[in-house]
Amino acid sequence: REARARARHPAPTPNLRRKMETRDLYPWATLDRAGEGYEDAVKDEPLSDEPWPKRTLKERVLMHQKATLEFFGKDNWMLTSPPMHERSAKLKMAIKIRDEYQAVRNMPPPEIQPKKKKRAGDDERAETGAAAAPGPASADAAIPGMDAAKAAKKGKETDISKLIDSIDDGEKEKTRAGADAIVEFKGEAGTIVPKTKKMYNYSAQIIPRLASKWPKPPWHAPWKLYRVISGHLGWVRSVTVDPSNEWFATGSADRTIKIWDLASGQLKLTLTGHIEQVMGLAVSDRHPYMFSCGLDKMVKCWDLEYNKVIRHYHGHLSGVYSLALHPALDVLMTGGRDSACRVWDMRTKTQVFCLSGHDNTVGSIVSQENNPQVITGSYDSTVKFWDLAAGKCQHTLTYHKKGVRALALHPREFTLLSASADNIKKFALPNGRFMHNMLSQQKSIVNSLSVNEDDVVVSGGDNGSLYFWDYKSGHNFQQAAPKVQPGSMESEAGIFASAFDRTGTRLITVEADKTIKMWKEDEDATPETHPNLEFHPPRDLRRF
């Protein structure tokens, strides 16, 4: 059996063995110019009966180490790198140094002056005015440890360090050559500029600093609670003030509308007629009419001379949440859960327009004489400007991320405030250009928004918080959280609506604890006794 195996696989001759070893180590070494391998030579080699030599593991490792050293050694022409082009390498290094280290490359030397011994001739030189000029190495000598660092560096310089030193020496020669020049030549005709002294850039000069241009808010007197009125049997959802500033009306979840005396807070009248919560109220400036809307889909017109309902406006498909009157036209706007703002003719009870485009409940409506005459805010987080003549949408503002439940127009400026759970934003009319956010967040669902002529903005939150803001700067100068009525739960501390009286000196808020609260400014307060909350100018203004 062994003889048959040797006949089938004969041992190679020494010549063939050497060729096979060469093939294993250098596969390309046995290729001829025609590209053919060593197989033809192997076929012509006569067979031999010599046994195949056995190598130990150590011998094989040493053999491969030798082949690796021969191939990857320094003498191999395939691994030798091309000679370095000194000019291009120097230019590359100079650009890298300028881009990364230009700001700190030429730092001023430390102001360390070595102590000098007083000699006898110093007084004479001082009298004659002769001053000893410091040597070129005085700056380096003043730095402790500089000589030791230079001595340690000597003899260990690499090609890169030599290249960096040559770049510095070249710039010093250029500076020295042009030190005596009156003007500096840039290399082209007409580019001669007066030579200025080199100034070092410190960190305060490198970092750009911009002064804050945000207006500083004036001091506002704090507002205090001076009256609490209870009389409703349910949540008080809406409030409006009479144009004569003698009384105000509130609508409640107990389905009644109550008329209160503004000066004394006494109940004057109770109107019934709605069969659900009264969500909106408005009193006409030109007619003895009051309008109300509720979750019963009804919009009613009350004649205040007879205290009776004289008109109904039918058309809403669901509850009506908001209501507004046009200041110059006999037009009424209502919006509700059917995602539409309906425009009614006050006298004929006909629907003039159905302003559709919102995707959710229309929670707030304001109206003005100039375009846009109708502005709506919806729970779909958008604010829309409407063209009342054409009945179409002019602009849609999508700056808010949460539902817009309150809108307010400034009584003097042509601007708009919109309130949402994310922020209170200010827009310039008529195009709705975003101006800025209020400088802090109320961190609550904002249900109401009111502005008076003294630039005081009041926002009421669903958690019972009442924030007072400066209109121009957006600074929150006072925060209030009135206690709920005795017998109510803490969760009923929610503010649903608010309104200033016609003078802007009294504030009325209606809340979930079934009460009406009245606020006024503290007349005895001064900036020293009652300072506002600290003002911090904004650092990073958002563009939306």
BAFI-684683 format. One record per residue (C-alpha): residue number from 0; x, y, z; residue in three letters. Coordinates in Angstrom, 1 decimal. Example, Ala and Ser with C-alpha at 12.3 -4.5 7.8 and 13.67 -1.06 7.14 Angstrom:
<0; <12.3; -4.5; 7.8>; ala>
<1; <13.7; -1.1; 7.1>; ser>
REM end
This chain:
<0; <0.0; 0.0; 0.0>; arg>
<1; <2.8; 2.4; 0.8>; glu>
<2; <4.5; 1.6; -2.5>; ala>
<3; <1.4; 2.3; -4.4>; arg>
<4; <0.9; 5.7; -2.6>; ala>
<5; <4.5; 6.7; -3.4>; arg>
<6; <4.0; 5.8; -7.0>; ala>
<7; <0.8; 7.8; -7.1>; arg>
<8; <2.4; 10.8; -5.3>; his>
<9; <6.1; 10.8; -6.0>; pro>
<10; <8.4; 13.1; -4.0>; ala>
<11; <9.8; 16.1; -6.0>; pro>
<12; <13.4; 16.5; -6.9>; thr>
<13; <15.6; 19.2; -5.2>; pro>
<14; <15.3; 21.4; -8.3>; asn>
<15; <11.5; 21.1; -8.4>; leu>
<16; <11.3; 21.6; -4.6>; arg>
<17; <13.2; 24.8; -4.9>; arg>
<18; <10.9; 26.1; -7.6>; lys>
<19; <7.8; 25.2; -5.5>; met>
<20; <9.2; 27.0; -2.5>; glu>
<21; <9.9; 30.0; -4.6>; thr>
<22; <6.3; 29.8; -5.9>; arg>
<23; <4.9; 29.7; -2.3>; asp>
<24; <7.0; 32.8; -1.2>; leu>
<25; <7.0; 34.9; -4.4>; tyr>
<26; <4.1; 33.9; -6.7>; pro>
<27; <5.1; 36.4; -9.3>; trp>
<28; <8.8; 35.4; -9.4>; ala>
<29; <8.4; 32.4; -11.7>; thr>
<30; <6.2; 34.1; -14.2>; leu>
<31; <7.9; 34.6; -17.6>; asp>
<32; <7.2; 37.5; -20.0>; arg>
<33; <4.5; 35.6; -21.7>; ala>
<34; <2.6; 35.6; -18.4>; gly>
<35; <2.6; 31.7; -18.1>; glu>
<36; <3.5; 30.1; -14.8>; gly>
<37; <5.8; 27.4; -13.6>; tyr>
<38; <3.5; 24.5; -14.4>; glu>
<39; <5.2; 23.7; -17.7>; asp>
<40; <8.6; 23.5; -16.0>; ala>
<41; <7.1; 21.2; -13.4>; val>
<42; <5.8; 18.9; -16.1>; lys>
<43; <9.3; 18.6; -17.7>; asp>
<44; <11.1; 17.9; -14.4>; glu>
<45; <11.8; 14.1; -13.9>; pro>
<46; <10.4; 12.5; -10.8>; leu>
<47; <12.6; 11.5; -7.9>; ser>
<48; <12.3; 9.0; -5.1>; asp>
<49; <13.8; 11.3; -2.4>; glu>
<50; <11.4; 11.8; 0.6>; pro>
<51; <9.9; 15.3; 1.2>; trp>
<52; <11.9; 17.1; 3.9>; pro>
<53; <10.0; 17.8; 7.1>; lys>
<54; <10.4; 21.3; 8.6>; arg>
<55; <9.6; 22.2; 12.1>; thr>
<56; <7.3; 25.1; 13.0>; leu>
<57; <10.2; 27.3; 14.0>; lys>
<58; <11.9; 26.8; 10.7>; glu>
<59; <8.7; 27.7; 8.8>; arg>
<60; <8.2; 30.8; 10.9>; val>
<61; <11.8; 31.9; 10.3>; leu>
<62; <11.5; 31.3; 6.6>; met>
<63; <8.4; 33.5; 6.3>; his>
<64; <10.0; 36.2; 8.5>; gln>
<65; <12.9; 36.3; 6.1>; lys>
<66; <10.6; 36.6; 3.1>; ala>
<67; <8.6; 39.3; 4.8>; thr>
<68; <11.8; 41.3; 5.6>; leu>
<69; <13.0; 41.0; 2.1>; glu>
<70; <9.7; 42.3; 0.7>; phe>
<71; <8.9; 45.1; 3.2>; phe>
<72; <12.5; 46.2; 3.8>; gly>
<73; <13.9; 49.6; 3.1>; lys>
<74; <15.9; 48.3; 0.1>; asp>
<75; <12.8; 47.3; -1.8>; asn>
<76; <12.2; 49.9; -4.5>; trp>
<77; <8.4; 49.3; -4.5>; met>
<78; <8.2; 50.7; -0.9>; leu>
<79; <10.4; 53.7; -1.2>; thr>
<80; <8.4; 57.0; -1.0>; ser>
<81; <9.0; 59.7; -3.7>; pro>
<82; <11.2; 62.6; -2.6>; pro>
<83; <9.4; 65.4; -0.8>; met>
<84; <8.7; 68.5; -2.8>; his>
<85; <9.9; 71.1; -0.2>; glu>
<86; <8.1; 74.1; -1.7>; arg>
<87; <4.6; 72.4; -1.8>; ser>
<88; <5.1; 70.9; 1.7>; ala>
<89; <6.0; 74.2; 3.0>; lys>
<90; <3.0; 75.9; 1.4>; leu>
<91; <0.7; 73.2; 2.8>; lys>
<92; <2.1; 73.6; 6.3>; met>
<93; <1.8; 77.4; 6.1>; ala>
<94; <-1.8; 77.2; 5.1>; ile>
<95; <-2.6; 74.7; 7.9>; lys>
<96; <-0.9; 76.9; 10.5>; ile>
<97; <-2.8; 80.0; 9.3>; arg>
<98; <-6.2; 78.3; 9.3>; asp>
<99; <-5.9; 76.6; 12.7>; glu>
<100; <-3.5; 78.7; 14.8>; tyr>
<101; <-3.7; 82.2; 13.4>; gln>
<102; <-5.6; 83.6; 16.4>; ala>
<103; <-3.0; 82.4; 18.9>; val>
<104; <0.1; 82.3; 16.8>; arg>
<105; <1.6; 85.7; 17.6>; asn>
<106; <0.8; 86.0; 21.3>; met>
<107; <2.4; 88.8; 23.3>; pro>
<108; <5.4; 87.8; 25.4>; pro>
<109; <4.8; 87.7; 29.2>; pro>
<110; <5.5; 90.8; 31.1>; glu>
<111; <8.3; 89.4; 33.2>; ile>
<112; <11.2; 91.7; 33.8>; gln>
<113; <14.4; 90.2; 35.2>; pro>
<114; <15.8; 92.0; 38.2>; lys>
<115; <19.0; 94.0; 37.4>; lys>
<116; <21.7; 94.8; 39.8>; lys>
<117; <22.3; 98.5; 40.2>; lys>
<118; <25.7; 99.6; 39.0>; arg>
<119; <27.7; 102.7; 39.6>; ala>
<120; <27.3; 104.1; 36.1>; gly>
<121; <23.5; 103.8; 36.1>; asp>
<122; <23.0; 107.2; 37.7>; asp>
<123; <25.3; 108.9; 35.1>; glu>
<124; <23.5; 107.3; 32.2>; arg>
<125; <20.1; 108.3; 33.7>; ala>
<126; <21.3; 111.9; 33.9>; glu>
<127; <22.6; 112.0; 30.4>; thr>
<128; <19.4; 110.4; 29.1>; gly>
<129; <21.1; 107.3; 27.7>; ala>
<130; <18.9; 104.2; 27.9>; ala>
<131; <20.1; 100.6; 27.4>; ala>
<132; <18.1; 98.9; 24.7>; ala>
<133; <17.0; 95.4; 25.5>; pro>
<134; <18.7; 92.6; 23.5>; gly>
<135; <16.8; 90.4; 21.1>; pro>
<136; <16.9; 87.5; 23.5>; ala>
<137; <15.5; 89.5; 26.4>; ser>
<138; <11.9; 88.2; 25.8>; ala>
<139; <13.0; 84.6; 25.8>; asp>
<140; <15.3; 85.1; 28.7>; ala>
<141; <12.4; 86.5; 30.7>; ala>
<142; <10.4; 83.3; 30.3>; ile>
<143; <11.4; 80.8; 33.0>; pro>
<144; <12.5; 77.4; 31.6>; gly>
<145; <12.9; 78.6; 28.0>; met>
<146; <16.7; 77.8; 27.9>; asp>
<147; <16.1; 74.3; 29.2>; ala>
<148; <13.4; 73.7; 26.7>; ala>
<149; <15.6; 74.8; 23.8>; lys>
<150; <18.5; 72.6; 25.0>; ala>
<151; <16.2; 69.6; 25.2>; ala>
<152; <14.8; 70.3; 21.8>; lys>
<153; <18.2; 70.7; 20.2>; lys>
<154; <19.2; 67.6; 18.3>; gly>
<155; <15.7; 66.1; 18.2>; lys>
<156; <14.2; 68.2; 15.5>; glu>
<157; <12.1; 66.4; 12.9>; thr>
<158; <11.4; 67.4; 9.4>; asp>
<159; <8.1; 68.9; 10.4>; ile>
<160; <9.6; 71.0; 13.1>; ser>
<161; <12.3; 72.3; 10.8>; lys>
<162; <9.7; 73.1; 8.2>; leu>
<163; <7.6; 75.1; 10.7>; ile>
<164; <10.8; 77.0; 11.8>; asp>
<165; <11.6; 77.8; 8.2>; ser>
<166; <8.1; 79.3; 7.8>; ile>
<167; <8.5; 81.5; 10.9>; asp>
<168; <12.0; 82.6; 9.8>; asp>
<169; <10.7; 83.5; 6.3>; gly>
<170; <7.9; 85.7; 7.8>; glu>
<171; <10.4; 87.4; 10.2>; lys>
<172; <12.6; 88.3; 7.3>; glu>
<173; <9.7; 89.8; 5.4>; lys>
<174; <8.7; 91.8; 8.5>; thr>
<175; <12.3; 92.9; 9.0>; arg>
<176; <12.7; 93.9; 5.4>; ala>
<177; <9.6; 96.1; 5.4>; gly>
<178; <10.2; 97.6; 8.9>; ala>
<179; <11.7; 100.8; 7.5>; asp>
<180; <9.1; 101.3; 4.8>; ala>
<181; <6.6; 104.2; 5.2>; ile>
<182; <3.9; 102.4; 3.2>; val>
<183; <3.2; 98.7; 2.6>; glu>
<184; <3.1; 97.4; -1.0>; phe>
<185; <0.5; 94.7; -1.7>; lys>
<186; <1.9; 93.6; -5.0>; gly>
<187; <-0.4; 95.4; -7.5>; glu>
<188; <-0.7; 98.9; -8.8>; ala>
<189; <-3.0; 101.1; -6.6>; gly>
<190; <-2.8; 98.8; -3.6>; thr>
<191; <-0.3; 100.8; -1.5>; ile>
<192; <-1.8; 101.4; 1.9>; val>
<193; <-0.4; 103.2; 4.9>; pro>
<194; <1.5; 100.8; 7.2>; lys>
<195; <-0.1; 100.3; 10.6>; thr>
<196; <1.2; 98.9; 13.8>; lys>
<197; <0.7; 95.2; 14.4>; lys>
<198; <-1.9; 94.6; 17.1>; met>
<199; <-2.3; 91.4; 19.0>; tyr>
<200; <-5.7; 89.8; 19.2>; asn>
<201; <-6.8; 88.9; 22.7>; tyr>
<202; <-9.7; 86.6; 23.4>; ser>
<203; <-12.1; 89.5; 24.0>; ala>
<204; <-11.3; 90.8; 20.6>; gln>
<205; <-11.6; 87.5; 18.8>; ile>
<206; <-15.1; 86.6; 20.2>; ile>
<207; <-17.7; 89.0; 18.8>; pro>
<208; <-19.9; 90.6; 21.5>; arg>
<209; <-23.1; 92.4; 20.6>; leu>
<210; <-24.8; 94.7; 23.0>; ala>
<211; <-28.4; 93.8; 23.8>; ser>
<212; <-30.9; 96.1; 21.9>; lys>
<213; <-33.9; 94.7; 23.7>; trp>
<214; <-36.0; 97.5; 25.3>; pro>
<215; <-35.8; 97.6; 29.1>; lys>
<216; <-39.4; 97.4; 30.5>; pro>
<217; <-40.7; 100.3; 32.6>; pro>
<218; <-41.9; 99.8; 36.1>; trp>
<219; <-45.5; 98.8; 36.4>; his>
<220; <-47.5; 99.1; 39.6>; ala>
<221; <-48.6; 95.7; 40.9>; pro>
<222; <-52.2; 94.6; 40.5>; trp>
<223; <-54.1; 93.5; 43.6>; lys>
<224; <-57.4; 91.6; 44.1>; leu>
<225; <-59.9; 93.9; 45.7>; tyr>
<226; <-63.3; 92.2; 45.2>; arg>
<227; <-64.7; 88.7; 44.8>; val>
<228; <-68.3; 88.3; 43.5>; ile>
<229; <-70.1; 85.0; 43.9>; ser>
<230; <-73.6; 84.4; 42.5>; gly>
<231; <-73.4; 81.9; 39.6>; his>
<232; <-74.1; 78.3; 40.2>; leu>
<233; <-71.7; 77.0; 37.6>; gly>
<234; <-68.4; 77.8; 35.9>; trp>
<235; <-68.3; 81.4; 34.7>; val>
<236; <-67.3; 81.2; 31.0>; arg>
<237; <-67.6; 84.7; 29.5>; ser>
<238; <-67.5; 88.4; 30.4>; val>
<239; <-68.0; 91.7; 28.6>; thr>
<240; <-68.1; 95.3; 29.7>; val>
<241; <-70.8; 97.9; 28.8>; asp>
<242; <-69.5; 100.7; 26.5>; pro>
<243; <-70.8; 103.2; 29.1>; ser>
<244; <-68.6; 101.6; 31.7>; asn>
<245; <-71.5; 101.3; 34.2>; glu>
<246; <-72.1; 97.5; 34.2>; trp>
<247; <-70.7; 94.3; 32.9>; phe>
<248; <-72.3; 91.0; 32.0>; ala>
<249; <-71.1; 87.4; 32.6>; thr>
<250; <-72.3; 84.1; 31.1>; gly>
<251; <-72.1; 80.9; 33.0>; ser>
<252; <-72.4; 77.1; 32.8>; ala>
<253; <-75.6; 77.5; 34.9>; asp>
<254; <-77.2; 78.7; 31.5>; arg>
<255; <-77.8; 82.3; 32.8>; thr>
<256; <-76.5; 85.7; 31.9>; ile>
<257; <-76.1; 88.1; 34.9>; lys>
<258; <-75.7; 91.8; 34.7>; ile>
<259; <-73.5; 93.4; 37.5>; trp>
<260; <-72.9; 96.9; 38.6>; asp>
<261; <-69.3; 97.8; 37.9>; leu>
<262; <-68.8; 100.2; 40.7>; ala>
<263; <-70.4; 98.3; 43.6>; ser>
<264; <-70.4; 94.7; 42.3>; gly>
<265; <-74.2; 94.3; 43.0>; gln>
<266; <-76.3; 92.0; 40.8>; leu>
<267; <-78.7; 94.0; 38.7>; lys>
<268; <-80.4; 91.5; 36.4>; leu>
<269; <-80.4; 87.8; 35.5>; thr>
<270; <-81.3; 86.7; 31.9>; leu>
<271; <-82.4; 83.2; 31.1>; thr>
<272; <-83.0; 81.6; 27.7>; gly>
<273; <-80.0; 79.4; 26.9>; his>
<274; <-80.3; 75.7; 27.6>; ile>
<275; <-76.5; 75.1; 27.7>; glu>
<276; <-73.3; 76.9; 28.8>; gln>
<277; <-73.0; 80.5; 27.7>; val>
<278; <-69.6; 80.7; 26.0>; met>
<279; <-69.5; 84.2; 24.5>; gly>
<280; <-70.9; 87.7; 25.1>; leu>
<281; <-70.7; 91.0; 23.3>; ala>
<282; <-72.4; 94.4; 23.7>; val>
<283; <-72.9; 96.7; 20.7>; ser>
<284; <-71.4; 100.2; 20.7>; asp>
<285; <-74.1; 101.6; 18.4>; arg>
<286; <-77.2; 99.7; 19.3>; his>
<287; <-78.9; 98.7; 22.7>; pro>
<288; <-78.2; 95.1; 21.8>; tyr>
<289; <-76.2; 92.3; 23.6>; met>
<290; <-75.3; 89.1; 21.8>; phe>
<291; <-74.7; 85.7; 23.4>; ser>
<292; <-73.7; 82.3; 22.2>; cys>
<293; <-73.5; 78.9; 23.8>; gly>
<294; <-73.0; 75.2; 23.5>; leu>
<295; <-76.7; 74.8; 22.6>; asp>
<296; <-75.8; 75.9; 19.0>; lys>
<297; <-77.8; 79.1; 19.6>; met>
<298; <-76.7; 82.7; 18.9>; val>
<299; <-79.2; 85.2; 20.5>; lys>
<300; <-79.7; 89.0; 20.2>; cys>
<301; <-81.0; 90.6; 23.4>; trp>
<302; <-82.8; 94.0; 23.4>; asp>
<303; <-81.5; 95.7; 26.5>; leu>
<304; <-84.4; 98.1; 26.6>; glu>
<305; <-86.9; 95.2; 27.1>; tyr>
<306; <-84.4; 92.6; 28.4>; asn>
<307; <-85.8; 90.1; 25.9>; lys>
<308; <-84.5; 88.0; 23.0>; val>
<309; <-85.5; 89.6; 19.7>; ile>
<310; <-83.4; 87.6; 17.1>; arg>
<311; <-81.9; 84.1; 16.7>; his>
<312; <-79.2; 83.3; 14.3>; tyr>
<313; <-79.5; 79.7; 13.1>; his>
<314; <-76.8; 77.8; 11.2>; gly>
<315; <-74.2; 76.4; 13.4>; his>
<316; <-74.0; 72.6; 13.5>; leu>
<317; <-72.4; 72.3; 16.9>; ser>
<318; <-71.6; 74.4; 20.0>; gly>
<319; <-70.6; 78.0; 19.5>; val>
<320; <-67.4; 78.9; 21.4>; tyr>
<321; <-66.6; 82.5; 20.4>; ser>
<322; <-68.3; 85.7; 19.3>; leu>
<323; <-67.2; 89.2; 18.1>; ala>
<324; <-68.9; 92.3; 16.7>; leu>
<325; <-67.5; 94.4; 13.9>; his>
<326; <-66.7; 97.9; 15.2>; pro>
<327; <-68.0; 99.8; 12.2>; ala>
<328; <-70.5; 97.5; 10.4>; leu>
<329; <-73.7; 95.8; 11.6>; asp>
<330; <-72.0; 92.5; 11.3>; val>
<331; <-71.7; 89.6; 13.8>; leu>
<332; <-69.1; 86.9; 13.7>; met>
<333; <-69.4; 83.6; 15.5>; thr>
<334; <-67.2; 80.5; 15.6>; gly>
<335; <-67.6; 77.1; 17.1>; gly>
<336; <-67.0; 73.4; 17.1>; arg>
<337; <-68.0; 73.0; 13.4>; asp>
<338; <-64.6; 74.5; 12.5>; ser>
<339; <-66.2; 77.5; 10.7>; ala>
<340; <-66.5; 81.2; 11.4>; cys>
<341; <-70.0; 82.4; 10.3>; arg>
<342; <-70.7; 86.0; 9.4>; val>
<343; <-74.2; 87.2; 10.1>; trp>
<344; <-76.1; 90.3; 9.1>; asp>
<345; <-77.2; 91.7; 12.5>; met>
<346; <-80.6; 93.0; 11.3>; arg>
<347; <-81.8; 90.5; 8.7>; thr>
<348; <-80.4; 87.4; 10.6>; lys>
<349; <-79.0; 86.0; 7.3>; thr>
<350; <-75.7; 84.3; 7.0>; gln>
<351; <-73.4; 86.5; 4.8>; val>
<352; <-70.4; 84.2; 4.7>; phe>
<353; <-69.2; 80.9; 6.1>; cys>
<354; <-65.5; 81.3; 6.5>; leu>
<355; <-64.3; 77.7; 6.4>; ser>
<356; <-60.7; 76.5; 6.4>; gly>
<357; <-59.9; 75.6; 9.9>; his>
<358; <-59.5; 71.9; 10.9>; asp>
<359; <-60.7; 72.2; 14.4>; asn>
<360; <-62.8; 74.3; 16.8>; thr>
<361; <-62.7; 78.1; 16.2>; val>
<362; <-61.9; 79.2; 19.8>; gly>
<363; <-61.4; 82.9; 19.4>; ser>
<364; <-62.4; 85.8; 17.1>; ile>
<365; <-61.4; 89.4; 17.0>; val>
<366; <-62.5; 92.1; 14.6>; ser>
<367; <-61.3; 95.6; 13.6>; gln>
<368; <-62.0; 98.3; 11.0>; glu>
<369; <-58.8; 97.9; 9.0>; asn>
<370; <-57.8; 94.9; 7.0>; asn>
<371; <-57.7; 92.1; 8.0>; pro>
<372; <-61.1; 92.9; 9.5>; gln>
<373; <-61.7; 89.4; 10.9>; val>
<374; <-59.0; 87.3; 12.6>; ile>
<375; <-59.7; 83.8; 14.0>; thr>
<376; <-57.7; 81.5; 16.2>; gly>
<377; <-58.4; 77.7; 16.2>; ser>
<378; <-57.6; 74.6; 18.2>; tyr>
<379; <-55.7; 73.4; 15.1>; asp>
<380; <-52.9; 75.8; 16.2>; ser>
<381; <-53.4; 78.2; 13.3>; thr>
<382; <-54.4; 81.9; 13.1>; val>
<383; <-56.2; 83.0; 9.9>; lys>
<384; <-56.7; 86.5; 8.5>; phe>
<385; <-59.9; 86.9; 6.5>; trp>
<386; <-60.9; 89.3; 3.7>; asp>
<387; <-64.4; 90.3; 4.8>; leu>
<388; <-65.3; 91.7; 1.3>; ala>
<389; <-64.4; 88.6; -0.6>; ala>
<390; <-65.1; 86.1; 2.2>; gly>
<391; <-61.7; 84.4; 1.7>; lys>
<392; <-58.6; 83.7; 3.7>; cys>
<393; <-55.7; 86.2; 3.2>; gln>
<394; <-53.0; 84.7; 5.4>; his>
<395; <-52.5; 81.7; 7.7>; thr>
<396; <-50.1; 81.8; 10.6>; leu>
<397; <-48.7; 78.5; 11.6>; thr>
<398; <-46.3; 79.6; 14.3>; tyr>
<399; <-48.0; 77.9; 17.2>; his>
<400; <-47.7; 74.3; 18.1>; lys>
<401; <-50.8; 74.0; 20.3>; lys>
<402; <-54.4; 75.3; 19.9>; gly>
<403; <-54.9; 79.0; 19.9>; val>
<404; <-57.6; 79.8; 22.5>; arg>
<405; <-57.2; 83.6; 22.9>; ala>
<406; <-56.5; 86.6; 20.7>; leu>
<407; <-56.2; 90.3; 21.6>; ala>
<408; <-55.7; 93.5; 19.6>; leu>
<409; <-53.7; 96.4; 21.0>; his>
<410; <-55.9; 99.4; 21.5>; pro>
<411; <-53.3; 101.8; 20.0>; arg>
<412; <-50.8; 99.9; 18.0>; glu>
<413; <-51.6; 97.9; 14.8>; phe>
<414; <-50.5; 94.6; 16.3>; thr>
<415; <-52.0; 91.2; 17.4>; leu>
<416; <-51.3; 88.9; 20.3>; leu>
<417; <-52.1; 85.2; 20.2>; ser>
<418; <-52.0; 82.9; 23.2>; ala>
<419; <-51.4; 79.2; 23.2>; ser>
<420; <-50.1; 76.6; 25.6>; ala>
<421; <-46.6; 76.8; 24.0>; asp>
<422; <-46.2; 80.6; 24.1>; asn>
<423; <-47.8; 84.1; 23.7>; ile>
<424; <-46.7; 85.6; 20.4>; lys>
<425; <-46.8; 89.1; 18.9>; lys>
<426; <-47.5; 89.7; 15.2>; phe>
<427; <-47.5; 92.9; 13.2>; ala>
<428; <-50.5; 93.7; 11.1>; leu>
<429; <-51.7; 93.6; 8.3>; pro>
<430; <-49.4; 90.9; 7.0>; asn>
<431; <-48.9; 88.9; 10.2>; gly>
<432; <-45.2; 89.4; 10.4>; arg>
<433; <-43.9; 87.6; 13.5>; phe>
<434; <-42.3; 90.0; 16.0>; met>
<435; <-41.3; 88.0; 19.1>; his>
<436; <-42.5; 85.7; 21.8>; asn>
<437; <-43.1; 86.7; 25.4>; met>
<438; <-39.8; 86.2; 27.3>; leu>
<439; <-41.2; 83.5; 29.5>; ser>
<440; <-43.8; 80.8; 29.4>; gln>
<441; <-46.9; 80.4; 31.6>; gln>
<442; <-46.7; 76.6; 31.3>; lys>
<443; <-50.4; 76.3; 31.2>; ser>
<444; <-53.3; 76.3; 28.7>; ile>
<445; <-54.0; 80.0; 28.2>; val>
<446; <-57.7; 80.7; 28.0>; asn>
<447; <-57.9; 84.5; 28.1>; ser>
<448; <-55.8; 87.5; 26.9>; leu>
<449; <-56.5; 91.2; 27.5>; ser>
<450; <-54.5; 94.4; 26.8>; val>
<451; <-55.1; 97.9; 28.1>; asn>
<452; <-53.7; 101.3; 26.8>; glu>
<453; <-50.9; 101.3; 29.5>; asp>
<454; <-49.2; 98.3; 27.7>; asp>
<455; <-50.2; 95.8; 30.4>; val>
<456; <-51.1; 92.4; 29.0>; val>
<457; <-53.0; 89.9; 31.2>; val>
<458; <-53.1; 86.2; 30.5>; ser>
<459; <-55.3; 83.7; 32.4>; gly>
<460; <-54.3; 80.1; 32.6>; gly>
<461; <-56.3; 76.9; 33.0>; asp>
<462; <-54.5; 76.2; 36.3>; asn>
<463; <-55.6; 79.5; 37.9>; gly>
<464; <-52.4; 81.4; 37.2>; ser>
<465; <-52.7; 85.1; 36.2>; leu>
<466; <-49.6; 86.6; 34.5>; tyr>
<467; <-49.1; 90.3; 33.9>; phe>
<468; <-46.7; 91.2; 31.1>; trp>
<469; <-45.1; 94.4; 29.7>; asp>
<470; <-46.4; 94.6; 26.1>; tyr>
<471; <-43.3; 96.1; 24.4>; lys>
<472; <-40.6; 94.0; 25.9>; ser>
<473; <-42.6; 90.9; 26.7>; gly>
<474; <-41.3; 90.8; 30.3>; his>
<475; <-43.5; 89.1; 32.9>; asn>
<476; <-43.5; 91.6; 35.7>; phe>
<477; <-46.0; 90.0; 38.1>; gln>
<478; <-47.5; 86.5; 38.7>; gln>
<479; <-50.7; 85.9; 40.7>; ala>
<480; <-52.5; 82.7; 41.7>; ala>
<481; <-55.7; 83.7; 43.6>; pro>
<482; <-57.1; 81.2; 46.0>; lys>
<483; <-60.3; 79.4; 45.1>; val>
<484; <-63.6; 80.1; 46.8>; gln>
<485; <-64.1; 78.3; 50.1>; pro>
<486; <-65.9; 75.0; 49.5>; gly>
<487; <-64.3; 74.6; 46.0>; ser>
<488; <-61.6; 72.1; 45.0>; met>
<489; <-58.1; 73.2; 44.2>; glu>
<490; <-58.6; 71.8; 40.6>; ser>
<491; <-61.3; 74.5; 40.1>; glu>
<492; <-58.7; 77.3; 40.0>; ala>
<493; <-59.1; 78.0; 36.3>; gly>
<494; <-59.5; 81.3; 34.6>; ile>
<495; <-61.8; 81.2; 31.6>; phe>
<496; <-62.1; 84.8; 30.5>; ala>
<497; <-60.9; 88.3; 31.4>; ser>
<498; <-61.7; 91.9; 30.4>; ala>
<499; <-60.5; 95.4; 31.2>; phe>
<500; <-63.0; 98.1; 31.8>; asp>
<501; <-63.2; 101.0; 29.3>; arg>
<502; <-60.6; 103.0; 31.3>; thr>
<503; <-58.2; 100.1; 31.6>; gly>
<504; <-57.8; 100.6; 35.4>; thr>
<505; <-59.9; 97.6; 36.5>; arg>
<506; <-59.6; 94.0; 35.5>; leu>
<507; <-62.4; 91.4; 35.6>; ile>
<508; <-61.6; 87.7; 35.6>; thr>
<509; <-64.2; 84.9; 35.6>; val>
<510; <-63.1; 81.5; 37.0>; glu>
<511; <-64.0; 77.9; 37.4>; ala>
<512; <-64.8; 78.3; 41.2>; asp>
<513; <-68.0; 80.1; 40.1>; lys>
<514; <-66.7; 83.5; 41.2>; thr>
<515; <-65.9; 86.8; 39.5>; ile>
<516; <-62.7; 88.5; 40.7>; lys>
<517; <-61.9; 92.2; 40.2>; met>
<518; <-58.4; 93.6; 40.2>; trp>
<519; <-56.9; 97.1; 40.3>; lys>
<520; <-53.4; 98.7; 40.5>; glu>
<521; <-51.9; 99.3; 43.9>; asp>
<522; <-51.9; 103.1; 44.2>; glu>
<523; <-49.5; 103.2; 47.1>; asp>
<524; <-46.8; 101.1; 45.4>; ala>
<525; <-43.5; 102.5; 44.4>; thr>
<526; <-40.5; 100.9; 42.5>; pro>
<527; <-38.7; 100.8; 45.9>; glu>
<528; <-41.4; 99.1; 47.9>; thr>
<529; <-42.8; 96.9; 45.2>; his>
<530; <-40.2; 96.1; 42.5>; pro>
<531; <-41.2; 94.0; 39.5>; asn>
<532; <-39.8; 90.6; 38.7>; leu>
<533; <-36.2; 90.7; 37.6>; glu>
<534; <-35.7; 91.4; 33.9>; phe>
<535; <-33.3; 89.3; 31.8>; his>
<536; <-32.8; 90.3; 28.2>; pro>
<537; <-33.2; 87.4; 25.8>; pro>
<538; <-30.0; 85.7; 24.6>; arg>
<539; <-31.1; 83.5; 21.8>; asp>
<540; <-34.2; 84.9; 20.1>; leu>
<541; <-36.3; 82.4; 18.2>; arg>
<542; <-37.5; 83.3; 14.7>; arg>
<543; <-40.8; 81.5; 15.2>; phe>
REM end
